[in-house]
Amino acid sequence: MHWILRYAIAPDYLERRAGFRDAHLALAWESADTGALLLGGAVGDPPGSALLLFASEAAARAFAQADPYVANGLVTGWEVLPWNTVVGGAAANPVRPAA
């Protein structure tokens, strides 16, 4: 099982993120370097939300609780959702078609 951390972001996210971006990215790369965070980034252009893919629910929740974007109101809400990945080399539960 993989876990998605879904962020809702503030309307002024782009204007305010510069002051917190280095700290947010440091946390993200630290999480990626340990294998907890698999992928992450903003969704849309301009961004309207963000998605981060984690290897565990606990890691996703810990990340959100430590994230400067959350602490400083750039993220207005977040949720952790299970994602049963079934296709691809990194799928948690690979399912192939019947022969």
Backbone as JSON Lines, residues from 0, in Angstrom:
{"i":0,"aa":"M","n":[0.85,-1.19,0.0],"ca":[0.0,0.0,0.0],"c":[0.89,1.24,0.0]}
{"i":1,"aa":"H","n":[0.52,2.19,-0.8],"ca":[1.14,3.52,-0.75],"c":[0.15,4.46,-0.08]}
{"i":2,"aa":"W","n":[0.62,5.62,0.25],"ca":[-0.21,6.62,0.93],"c":[-0.01,7.98,0.26]}
{"i":3,"aa":"I","n":[-1.12,8.64,-0.04],"ca":[-1.11,9.97,-0.64],"c":[-1.39,11.0,0.46]}
{"i":4,"aa":"L","n":[-0.53,12.0,0.54],"ca":[-0.79,13.17,1.37],"c":[-1.28,14.24,0.41]}
{"i":5,"aa":"R","n":[-2.53,14.64,0.59],"ca":[-3.14,15.63,-0.3],"c":[-3.28,16.94,0.46]}
{"i":6,"aa":"Y","n":[-2.71,17.99,-0.13],"ca":[-2.76,19.33,0.46],"c":[-3.74,20.21,-0.31]}
{"i":7,"aa":"A","n":[-4.53,20.96,0.42],"ca":[-5.27,22.11,-0.13],"c":[-4.39,23.32,0.2]}
{"i":8,"aa":"I","n":[-4.18,24.17,-0.78],"ca":[-3.28,25.3,-0.55],"c":[-4.03,26.62,-0.57]}
{"i":9,"aa":"A","n":[-3.47,27.58,0.16],"ca":[-4.07,28.9,0.29],"c":[-4.06,29.63,-1.06]}
{"i":10,"aa":"P","n":[-5.03,30.51,-1.26],"ca":[-5.08,31.27,-2.53],"c":[-3.82,32.09,-2.78]}
{"i":11,"aa":"D","n":[-3.15,32.53,-1.72],"ca":[-1.93,33.34,-1.87],"c":[-0.66,32.5,-1.69]}
{"i":12,"aa":"Y","n":[-0.77,31.21,-1.89],"ca":[0.35,30.28,-1.74],"c":[1.59,30.73,-2.5]}
{"i":13,"aa":"L","n":[1.44,31.05,-3.78],"ca":[2.6,31.43,-4.59],"c":[3.28,32.7,-4.06]}
{"i":14,"aa":"E","n":[2.5,33.63,-3.59],"ca":[3.06,34.88,-3.09],"c":[3.8,34.68,-1.77]}
{"i":15,"aa":"R","n":[3.38,33.71,-0.96],"ca":[3.93,33.55,0.4],"c":[4.94,32.43,0.53]}
{"i":16,"aa":"R","n":[5.07,31.55,-0.44],"ca":[5.88,30.35,-0.22],"c":[7.38,30.61,-0.14]}
{"i":17,"aa":"A","n":[7.87,31.69,-0.75],"ca":[9.32,31.93,-0.8],"c":[9.97,31.89,0.59]}
{"i":18,"aa":"G","n":[9.3,32.44,1.57],"ca":[9.86,32.5,2.92],"c":[9.94,31.15,3.62]}
{"i":19,"aa":"F","n":[9.25,30.15,3.11],"ca":[9.19,28.84,3.76],"c":[9.67,27.71,2.85]}
{"i":20,"aa":"R","n":[9.97,28.03,1.61],"ca":[10.24,26.97,0.62],"c":[11.5,26.17,0.94]}
{"i":21,"aa":"D","n":[12.58,26.82,1.34],"ca":[13.8,26.08,1.64],"c":[13.58,25.09,2.79]}
{"i":22,"aa":"A","n":[12.88,25.51,3.83],"ca":[12.62,24.62,4.97],"c":[11.7,23.47,4.55]}
{"i":23,"aa":"H","n":[10.7,23.76,3.72],"ca":[9.8,22.72,3.22],"c":[10.57,21.72,2.35]}
{"i":24,"aa":"L","n":[11.4,22.23,1.45],"ca":[12.17,21.34,0.57],"c":[13.2,20.53,1.35]}
{"i":25,"aa":"A","n":[13.79,21.11,2.38],"ca":[14.74,20.36,3.21],"c":[14.04,19.18,3.87]}
{"i":26,"aa":"L","n":[12.85,19.41,4.4],"ca":[12.07,18.34,5.01],"c":[11.71,17.28,3.98]}
{"i":27,"aa":"A","n":[11.29,17.72,2.79],"ca":[10.9,16.79,1.73],"c":[12.09,15.94,1.28]}
{"i":28,"aa":"W","n":[13.24,16.56,1.05],"ca":[14.4,15.78,0.6],"c":[14.92,14.87,1.69]}
{"i":29,"aa":"E","n":[14.83,15.29,2.93],"ca":[15.21,14.41,4.04],"c":[14.31,13.17,4.05]}
{"i":30,"aa":"S","n":[13.01,13.39,3.86],"ca":[12.07,12.28,3.82],"c":[12.31,11.38,2.61]}
{"i":31,"aa":"A","n":[12.66,11.98,1.48],"ca":[12.95,11.2,0.28],"c":[14.23,10.39,0.46]}
{"i":32,"aa":"D","n":[15.23,10.99,1.07],"ca":[16.5,10.3,1.26],"c":[16.37,9.08,2.17]}
{"i":33,"aa":"T","n":[15.4,9.08,3.07],"ca":[15.17,7.93,3.95],"c":[14.26,6.89,3.31]}
{"i":34,"aa":"G","n":[13.68,7.23,2.15],"ca":[12.77,6.3,1.47],"c":[11.32,6.45,1.87]}
{"i":35,"aa":"A","n":[11.02,7.37,2.78],"ca":[9.64,7.57,3.23],"c":[8.79,8.28,2.19]}
{"i":36,"aa":"L","n":[9.34,9.33,1.58],"ca":[8.66,10.11,0.54],"c":[9.15,9.63,-0.81]}
{"i":37,"aa":"L","n":[8.22,9.2,-1.65],"ca":[8.58,8.66,-2.96],"c":[8.53,9.71,-4.06]}
{"i":38,"aa":"L","n":[7.51,10.55,-4.03],"ca":[7.33,11.63,-4.99],"c":[6.52,12.73,-4.34]}
{"i":39,"aa":"G","n":[6.68,13.95,-4.82],"ca":[5.86,15.03,-4.3],"c":[5.93,16.24,-5.18]}
{"i":40,"aa":"G","n":[4.87,17.06,-5.13],"ca":[4.89,18.3,-5.88],"c":[3.52,18.93,-5.97]}
{"i":41,"aa":"A","n":[3.53,20.15,-6.46],"ca":[2.3,20.92,-6.64],"c":[1.56,20.4,-7.87]}
{"i":42,"aa":"V","n":[0.23,20.55,-7.86],"ca":[-0.62,20.1,-8.96],"c":[-1.26,21.32,-9.61]}
{"i":43,"aa":"G","n":[-1.11,21.41,-10.93],"ca":[-1.72,22.5,-11.68],"c":[-0.74,23.61,-11.97]}
{"i":44,"aa":"D","n":[-1.14,24.46,-12.89],"ca":[-0.34,25.6,-13.27],"c":[-1.26,26.78,-13.56]}
{"i":45,"aa":"P","n":[-1.47,27.65,-12.61],"ca":[-0.82,27.72,-11.31],"c":[-1.31,26.62,-10.37]}
{"i":46,"aa":"P","n":[-0.53,26.32,-9.34],"ca":[-0.9,25.23,-8.44],"c":[-2.2,25.5,-7.7]}
{"i":47,"aa":"G","n":[-3.0,24.43,-7.6],"ca":[-4.24,24.5,-6.84],"c":[-4.25,23.54,-5.67]}
{"i":48,"aa":"S","n":[-3.27,22.64,-5.64],"ca":[-3.15,21.66,-4.57],"c":[-1.75,21.06,-4.67]}
{"i":49,"aa":"A","n":[-1.48,20.09,-3.82],"ca":[-0.21,19.37,-3.88],"c":[-0.46,17.92,-3.48]}
{"i":50,"aa":"L","n":[0.33,17.02,-4.05],"ca":[0.26,15.6,-3.74],"c":[1.65,15.09,-3.4]}
{"i":51,"aa":"L","n":[1.71,14.3,-2.34],"ca":[2.97,13.68,-1.95],"c":[2.7,12.2,-1.73]}
{"i":52,"aa":"L","n":[3.54,11.34,-2.29],"ca":[3.37,9.9,-2.22],"c":[4.34,9.33,-1.19]}
{"i":53,"aa":"F","n":[3.8,8.62,-0.22],"ca":[4.6,8.06,0.87],"c":[4.51,6.55,0.91]}
{"i":54,"aa":"A","n":[5.51,5.95,1.52],"ca":[5.56,4.5,1.69],"c":[4.74,4.04,2.88]}
{"i":55,"aa":"S","n":[4.42,4.94,3.81],"ca":[3.62,4.56,4.98],"c":[2.71,5.69,5.42]}
{"i":56,"aa":"E","n":[1.62,5.32,6.05],"ca":[0.68,6.32,6.58],"c":[1.35,7.16,7.66]}
{"i":57,"aa":"A","n":[2.09,6.51,8.54],"ca":[2.75,7.24,9.64],"c":[3.71,8.29,9.09]}
{"i":58,"aa":"A","n":[4.45,7.96,8.05],"ca":[5.4,8.92,7.46],"c":[4.66,10.11,6.86]}
{"i":59,"aa":"A","n":[3.54,9.86,6.2],"ca":[2.76,10.95,5.6],"c":[2.23,11.89,6.67]}
{"i":60,"aa":"R","n":[1.69,11.32,7.74],"ca":[1.15,12.16,8.83],"c":[2.26,12.94,9.53]}
{"i":61,"aa":"A","n":[3.38,12.3,9.78],"ca":[4.51,12.97,10.43],"c":[5.02,14.12,9.57]}
{"i":62,"aa":"F","n":[5.07,13.9,8.26],"ca":[5.52,14.95,7.36],"c":[4.61,16.17,7.46]}
{"i":63,"aa":"A","n":[3.31,15.96,7.34],"ca":[2.36,17.08,7.4],"c":[2.47,17.83,8.72]}
{"i":64,"aa":"Q","n":[2.63,17.09,9.8],"ca":[2.7,17.74,11.11],"c":[3.98,18.55,11.29]}
{"i":65,"aa":"A","n":[5.03,18.22,10.53],"ca":[6.31,18.93,10.63],"c":[6.51,19.97,9.53]}
{"i":66,"aa":"D","n":[5.65,20.0,8.54],"ca":[5.84,20.84,7.35],"c":[5.63,22.32,7.65]}
{"i":67,"aa":"P","n":[6.62,23.17,7.35],"ca":[6.47,24.61,7.54],"c":[5.32,25.2,6.73]}
{"i":68,"aa":"Y","n":[4.98,24.61,5.59],"ca":[3.84,25.1,4.82],"c":[2.54,24.93,5.61]}
{"i":69,"aa":"V","n":[2.41,23.83,6.32],"ca":[1.22,23.6,7.16],"c":[1.24,24.55,8.35]}
{"i":70,"aa":"A","n":[2.37,24.61,9.05],"ca":[2.49,25.43,10.26],"c":[2.24,26.9,9.99]}
{"i":71,"aa":"N","n":[2.55,27.36,8.78],"ca":[2.43,28.79,8.46],"c":[1.24,29.13,7.58]}
{"i":72,"aa":"G","n":[0.31,28.19,7.43],"ca":[-0.96,28.48,6.76],"c":[-0.94,28.47,5.24]}
{"i":73,"aa":"L","n":[0.16,28.08,4.62],"ca":[0.17,27.95,3.17],"c":[-0.67,26.75,2.74]}
{"i":74,"aa":"V","n":[-0.72,25.75,3.61],"ca":[-1.6,24.6,3.43],"c":[-2.81,24.84,4.32]}
{"i":75,"aa":"T","n":[-3.99,24.86,3.72],"ca":[-5.21,25.16,4.48],"c":[-5.93,23.9,4.96]}
{"i":76,"aa":"G","n":[-5.52,22.76,4.47],"ca":[-6.08,21.5,4.91],"c":[-5.3,20.36,4.29]}
{"i":77,"aa":"W","n":[-5.28,19.22,4.99],"ca":[-4.58,18.08,4.44],"c":[-5.27,16.79,4.88]}
{"i":78,"aa":"E","n":[-5.05,15.75,4.07],"ca":[-5.58,14.43,4.41],"c":[-4.63,13.38,3.86]}
{"i":79,"aa":"V","n":[-4.65,12.23,4.54],"ca":[-3.83,11.1,4.14],"c":[-4.78,10.01,3.65]}
{"i":80,"aa":"L","n":[-4.52,9.55,2.42],"ca":[-5.41,8.57,1.79],"c":[-4.62,7.34,1.38]}
{"i":81,"aa":"P","n":[-5.16,6.14,1.61],"ca":[-4.49,4.93,1.11],"c":[-4.63,4.84,-0.39]}
{"i":82,"aa":"W","n":[-3.58,4.35,-1.05],"ca":[-3.6,4.18,-2.5],"c":[-3.08,2.79,-2.8]}
{"i":83,"aa":"N","n":[-3.95,1.95,-3.25],"ca":[-3.6,0.57,-3.59],"c":[-3.04,0.55,-5.0]}
{"i":84,"aa":"T","n":[-1.74,0.71,-5.12],"ca":[-1.09,0.75,-6.42],"c":[-0.96,-0.67,-6.97]}
{"i":85,"aa":"V","n":[-1.38,-0.86,-8.24],"ca":[-1.43,-2.21,-8.82],"c":[-0.67,-2.34,-10.14]}
{"i":86,"aa":"V","n":[-0.26,-1.24,-10.75],"ca":[0.44,-1.3,-12.04],"c":[1.72,-0.49,-11.94]}
{"i":87,"aa":"G","n":[2.79,-1.05,-12.51],"ca":[4.07,-0.36,-12.54],"c":[5.11,-1.08,-11.7]}
{"i":88,"aa":"G","n":[6.35,-0.79,-11.99],"ca":[7.45,-1.45,-11.31],"c":[7.48,-1.25,-9.82]}
{"i":89,"aa":"A","n":[6.96,-0.14,-9.33],"ca":[6.96,0.14,-7.9],"c":[5.61,-0.13,-7.24]}
{"i":90,"aa":"A","n":[4.67,-0.77,-7.95],"ca":[3.35,-1.04,-7.39],"c":[3.48,-1.85,-6.11]}
{"i":91,"aa":"A","n":[2.68,-1.48,-5.11],"ca":[2.7,-2.2,-3.84],"c":[2.03,-3.57,-3.95]}
{"i":92,"aa":"N","n":[1.02,-3.67,-4.79],"ca":[0.25,-4.91,-4.97],"c":[0.05,-5.16,-6.47]}
{"i":93,"aa":"P","n":[1.12,-5.57,-7.17],"ca":[1.01,-5.73,-8.62],"c":[-0.09,-6.74,-9.01]}
{"i":94,"aa":"V","n":[-0.87,-6.36,-10.01],"ca":[-1.91,-7.24,-10.55],"c":[-1.72,-7.27,-12.06]}
{"i":95,"aa":"R","n":[-1.54,-8.45,-12.58],"ca":[-1.37,-8.63,-14.02],"c":[-2.67,-9.23,-14.59]}
{"i":96,"aa":"P","n":[-2.94,-9.0,-15.86],"ca":[-4.13,-9.6,-16.46],"c":[-4.01,-11.12,-16.5]}
{"i":97,"aa":"A","n":[-5.14,-11.78,-16.46],"ca":[-5.15,-13.23,-16.56],"c":[-4.58,-13.66,-17.91]}
{"i":98,"aa":"A","n":[-3.84,-14.74,-17.91],"ca":[-3.2,-15.21,-19.15],"c":[-4.2,-15.71,-20.16]}
